[in-house]
Amino acid sequence: MGKDRSGLFEPGVREYASRLEHYTRFELVELPEASGKKLKPGDAKTAEAEVILGRLKPQDWLVAMDERGKQLDSVELSRYLAKAQTGAKDLLFVIGGDEGLDESVRQAAHLTLSLSRMTLPHRLARLVLIEQIYRAFTIIKGEPYHK
C-alpha cells in the first residue's frame, strides 16, 4: 500500500480509529507488499485478491473501494452502515494496491464504493474513508459532529 513518507495521514487515521472504538469494533489490516518480488503487471493484483477473498467469511459484507463505484453522501453511508449492523454483519472496506482491485474482488463485493471519481493516493483515501465511517456513526447516533 505504500508508505506515508510525509507523515501527514497516519496521525489522522489513528485519531479516527480511536474515535471509532466508541461505536464499534474496528480493525485496520494492511496486507504486506510483495517486497523483493518482481511481479508482472496484474500479478500483484491477482495475489492481493487471493489474500482478500481468502479472509472473507460468508457473513461478511465486502465493500470494494474503487473510483468507478457508487458515490454516496455521508447520510447514505450512515444508512448503509446501520443496515449492515442490523444483520450483525462485519463490514470489510478494501482499498486496493497500486494497480487497484482485481475484478474478482469487485465481483465479490456487496458494494463497490467511490470516495471520488478522481484517483487518490492510498493513504489519503484511507484517511478520508475512516473519517467518513466515523461521521456515519455520529449520524446514526444523532450526534452533532456531522453538521
C-alpha positions as CSV (number, residue, x, y, z in Angstrom):
1,M,0.0,0.0,0.0
2,G,2.9,2.4,0.0
3,K,4.4,4.2,2.9
4,D,3.2,7.6,4.4
5,R,6.6,9.2,3.9
6,S,5.2,12.6,4.6
7,G,3.7,11.6,7.9
8,L,0.6,13.6,7.1
9,F,-2.0,10.8,7.1
10,E,-1.2,8.3,9.8
11,P,-1.9,10.6,12.8
12,G,-5.4,11.3,11.4
13,V,-6.0,7.6,10.8
14,R,-5.0,6.8,14.4
15,E,-7.2,9.6,15.7
16,Y,-10.3,8.4,13.8
17,A,-9.6,4.8,14.7
18,S,-9.6,5.6,18.4
19,R,-12.8,7.6,18.0
20,L,-14.5,4.7,16.2
21,E,-13.8,2.4,19.2
22,H,-16.6,4.3,21.0
23,Y,-19.1,3.0,18.4
24,T,-17.9,-0.3,17.0
25,R,-15.1,-2.9,16.9
26,F,-12.6,-1.6,14.3
27,E,-9.5,-3.2,12.9
28,L,-7.2,-1.8,10.3
29,V,-5.4,-4.6,8.4
30,E,-2.7,-3.9,5.9
31,L,-1.6,-6.6,3.6
32,P,2.2,-6.9,3.2
33,E,3.6,-5.8,-0.1
34,A,5.3,-8.3,-2.2
35,S,8.6,-6.9,-1.2
36,G,11.6,-8.2,-3.1
37,K,9.5,-9.8,-5.7
38,K,9.3,-8.5,-9.2
39,L,5.8,-9.4,-10.3
40,K,4.4,-8.8,-13.8
41,P,1.7,-6.2,-14.2
42,G,-1.5,-7.7,-12.9
43,D,0.2,-10.5,-10.9
44,A,0.3,-8.4,-7.7
45,K,-3.4,-7.5,-8.1
46,T,-4.2,-11.2,-8.5
47,A,-2.1,-12.2,-5.5
48,E,-3.7,-9.5,-3.4
49,A,-7.2,-10.6,-4.5
50,E,-6.5,-14.2,-3.3
51,V,-5.5,-12.9,0.1
52,I,-8.5,-10.6,0.4
53,L,-11.0,-13.3,-0.7
54,G,-9.3,-15.9,1.4
55,R,-10.0,-13.8,4.5
56,L,-13.7,-13.3,3.7
57,K,-16.3,-15.1,5.8
58,P,-19.7,-15.9,4.3
59,Q,-21.5,-13.4,6.7
60,D,-19.1,-10.6,5.8
61,W,-20.1,-7.6,3.7
62,L,-17.2,-6.7,1.5
63,V,-17.1,-3.0,0.3
64,A,-14.6,-2.5,-2.5
65,M,-13.3,1.0,-2.8
66,D,-12.9,2.0,-6.4
67,E,-13.2,5.3,-8.3
68,R,-15.7,3.6,-10.6
69,G,-18.0,2.6,-7.8
70,K,-21.2,4.2,-6.4
71,Q,-20.9,7.5,-4.8
72,L,-22.8,8.0,-1.5
73,D,-23.2,11.1,0.6
74,S,-22.5,10.8,4.3
75,V,-26.1,10.2,5.2
76,E,-26.5,7.5,2.7
77,L,-23.3,5.9,4.0
78,S,-24.7,6.0,7.5
79,R,-27.9,4.3,6.4
80,Y,-25.7,1.6,4.7
81,L,-23.7,1.1,7.9
82,A,-26.9,0.9,10.0
83,K,-28.4,-1.7,7.7
84,A,-25.2,-3.8,8.0
85,Q,-25.3,-3.5,11.8
86,T,-28.9,-4.8,12.0
87,G,-27.8,-8.0,10.3
88,A,-24.8,-8.3,12.6
89,K,-22.6,-8.3,9.6
90,D,-18.9,-7.5,9.6
91,L,-18.1,-4.8,7.0
92,L,-14.8,-5.1,5.3
93,F,-13.7,-1.9,3.4
94,V,-10.9,-2.8,1.0
95,I,-8.6,-0.3,-0.7
96,G,-6.5,-2.0,-3.4
97,G,-2.9,-1.7,-4.1
98,D,-1.2,0.5,-6.7
99,E,-2.9,-1.4,-9.5
100,G,-6.4,-1.1,-7.9
101,L,-8.6,-4.0,-7.1
102,D,-8.8,-7.2,-9.1
103,E,-12.2,-7.8,-10.8
104,S,-12.8,-10.9,-8.6
105,V,-12.8,-8.6,-5.5
106,R,-15.2,-6.2,-7.1
107,Q,-17.4,-9.1,-8.1
108,A,-17.4,-10.5,-4.6
109,A,-18.3,-7.1,-3.1
110,H,-21.6,-6.3,-1.6
111,L,-21.0,-2.7,-2.7
112,T,-18.4,-1.0,-4.8
113,L,-18.0,2.4,-3.4
114,S,-16.2,5.5,-4.7
115,L,-14.8,8.3,-2.5
116,S,-14.3,10.4,-5.6
117,R,-14.1,9.9,-9.3
118,M,-10.5,11.2,-9.0
119,T,-7.7,8.8,-8.2
120,L,-6.5,9.4,-4.6
121,P,-3.2,8.3,-3.1
122,H,-3.9,5.2,-1.0
123,R,-3.0,6.8,2.3
124,L,-5.3,9.8,1.7
125,A,-8.1,7.5,0.6
126,R,-7.7,5.5,3.8
127,L,-7.9,8.7,5.9
128,V,-11.0,10.0,4.0
129,L,-12.7,6.6,4.3
130,I,-12.1,6.2,8.0
131,E,-13.3,9.8,8.7
132,Q,-16.4,9.1,6.7
133,I,-17.1,5.9,8.6
134,Y,-16.7,7.9,11.9
135,R,-19.0,10.6,10.5
136,A,-21.6,7.9,9.6
137,F,-21.6,6.6,13.1
138,T,-22.2,10.1,14.5
139,I,-25.1,10.5,12.1
140,I,-26.6,7.1,13.2
141,K,-26.3,8.2,16.9
142,G,-27.7,11.7,16.2
143,E,-24.5,13.3,17.4
144,P,-23.5,16.8,16.2
145,Y,-20.1,16.0,14.5
146,H,-21.5,15.7,11.0
147,K,-23.1,19.1,10.8
